[in-house]
Amino acid sequence: MAKDGQGRLWALGAGDIFQIQIVGNSLTEVAGTRKPTPAHSSFDAAECVRGSSNIGQTVWEDKNGNGTQDTGELGIENVTVDLYWDLNGNGVINANDPVVGTLTTDANGNYDFSELIFGNYIVKVTDRNGLLADATLTSTTDTLAVNLPVGAVDFNSANFGYQPVASDPSVLLVKRITAINGSTTTQGGDNLAGYIDQQDDASSGGSPYDDNRLSIPGPATNPGDPQPDTDKWPDPNTFLIGGIHGGFTKPGDELEYTIYFLSAGESDAEAVLFCDRVPDNVRFLPTAFNSATPDPQGIPTDDHGILLQIGSGNGLALSNSADGDQGRYFAPGESLVAVYPQLTSCGDNKNGAIVVDLGTLPKAESSGSPASSYGFVRFRGQVK
């Protein structure tokens, strides 16, 4: 659209040029003024007029698919968005509706078409860079009709949500007995409490923590071997300490259980809720970690029988009660599903259970990275 030296407005459309006039809040063609014109781009006319209004906002990753940008749902960078001039105001992109601008979203997923005059426009997410390939649109449509009235208007509600492609989050769990009566045997081939697994000792060559092997060595591949995602663990010789056998124990002995976790899937593991039942013939020790640093989100004066460590930092002691920290102990017979309905797979709580809300665990990119992709939960019990 352009203004000539006589104050008239002209527009390009379908290879023709024609005069337009303002009627109320709309632009209409002046009859009898249409005539063919040599090949031109719609930009030749549209760029000649500058207004004071804006249309824009955000293209974002709608992780939960609810159509609303919630806390933690970030914008998507490098997505192309086109702005069309809706010549007939029908809210649909027709063949002769010119593109008056193309933008690419910034690092926060934002875009903003500026210097617009009043009239009818259509915003369309074109995604020529393929950032949204196979993602699910959670907005009503990938186009939005906008009517700008006369005057300066900042229309900042042209938002488009896309749910990312469903992938496979996966959390690996490895449970070990890491101490008996406060002591862990770490010499080659020996498990806790002097228990020696001769077969493991022979096949592992007497390496430390011989119960710690995640694969079975040998000339042939064992079909039960774990998949290569085990390479995302930190160094097993320094992290996955402990044994799968407790050896010979007697009533009164204290056992320490550690459950190591690793987010080893193709995407972040979200809303991870961890549950572990106290083994039969073992009594949960509610004060096991009273001397450790308590989680400040909980009640520091309560007993702390659970330890949570994320990455390689120092662990925090979690209280046994239902307070503000991430852990809780359920006494024998107490219902887990009454508090966490999703824990039906944890089975009957006959001898006590611990539950820890791990939140979101980012997927591991390499061994021990990022640090928040792995850690452990620990508790202690006494043999009955």
MOMOPE-V413883 format. One record per backbone hydrogen bond with DSSP energy under -0.5 kcal/mol. CO is the residue of the C=O (numbers start at 0). NH is the residue of the N-H. If there is no record, write none. Layout:
((CO | NH) (CO | NH))
This chain:
((0 | 47) (1 | 9) (3 | 6) (7 | 3) (8 | 19) (9 | 1) (10 | 17) (12 | 15) (14 | 36) (15 | 12) (16 | 34) (17 | 10) (18 | 29) (19 | 8) (20 | 22) (20 | 27) (22 | 25) (25 | 22) (27 | 20) (28 | 30) (29 | 32) (34 | 16) (40 | 43) (40 | 44) (41 | 44) (41 | 45) (42 | 46) (44 | 47) (45 | 48) (52 | 115) (53 | 154) (54 | 112) (55 | 157) (56 | 110) (57 | 59) (57 | 159) (58 | 75) (59 | 61) (59 | 161) (60 | 62) (61 | 64) (67 | 69) (69 | 72) (71 | 73) (73 | 60) (74 | 76) (75 | 78) (78 | 104) (79 | 125) (79 | 126) (80 | 102) (81 | 123) (82 | 99) (82 | 100) (83 | 85) (83 | 121) (84 | 86) (85 | 88) (91 | 93) (93 | 96) (95 | 97) (97 | 84) (97 | 99) (100 | 82) (102 | 80) (104 | 77) (105 | 108) (108 | 58) (109 | 105) (110 | 56) (111 | 113) (112 | 54) (114 | 50) (115 | 51) (115 | 52) (118 | 147) (119 | 85) (120 | 145) (121 | 83) (122 | 143) (123 | 81) (123 | 125) (126 | 129) (129 | 132) (131 | 134) (134 | 136) (135 | 162) (141 | 124) (143 | 122) (145 | 120) (145 | 147) (146 | 148) (147 | 118) (150 | 152) (152 | 53) (152 | 154) (153 | 155) (154 | 55) (156 | 158) (159 | 59) (160 | 137) (160 | 138) (161 | 61) (162 | 135) (166 | 168) (167 | 265) (169 | 171) (169 | 263) (169 | 264) (171 | 261) (173 | 259) (175 | 177) (175 | 257) (176 | 242) (178 | 255) (179 | 182) (182 | 179) (183 | 185) (186 | 189) (190 | 193) (191 | 194) (194 | 190) (195 | 197) (196 | 200) (197 | 201) (198 | 202) (199 | 203) (200 | 204) (200 | 205) (203 | 206) (206 | 188) (208 | 211) (209 | 212) (213 | 225) (214 | 216) (221 | 224) (226 | 229) (227 | 230) (228 | 231) (229 | 232) (231 | 367) (234 | 237) (234 | 238) (238 | 240) (242 | 176) (246 | 248) (249 | 252) (252 | 254) (252 | 382) (253 | 180) (254 | 256) (254 | 380) (255 | 177) (255 | 178) (256 | 378) (257 | 175) (257 | 259) (258 | 376) (259 | 173) (260 | 374) (261 | 171) (261 | 263) (262 | 363) (267 | 269) (268 | 360) (270 | 272) (271 | 273) (271 | 357) (271 | 358) (273 | 355) (275 | 353) (278 | 281) (280 | 383) (281 | 283) (282 | 381) (283 | 285) (284 | 287) (286 | 289) (288 | 291) (292 | 316) (294 | 297) (297 | 299) (298 | 301) (302 | 304) (302 | 319) (303 | 288) (304 | 379) (305 | 317) (306 | 377) (307 | 315) (308 | 375) (309 | 312) (315 | 307) (316 | 294) (317 | 304) (317 | 305) (319 | 328) (320 | 322) (325 | 356) (327 | 354) (328 | 330) (329 | 352) (330 | 333) (335 | 338) (335 | 339) (339 | 342) (342 | 345) (343 | 346) (347 | 349) (348 | 332) (351 | 277) (352 | 329) (353 | 275) (354 | 327) (355 | 273) (355 | 357) (358 | 271) (359 | 361) (360 | 268) (365 | 368) (368 | 364) (368 | 365) (369 | 372) (370 | 373) (372 | 262) (373 | 310) (374 | 260) (375 | 308) (376 | 258) (377 | 306) (378 | 256) (379 | 284) (380 | 254) (381 | 282) (382 | 251))
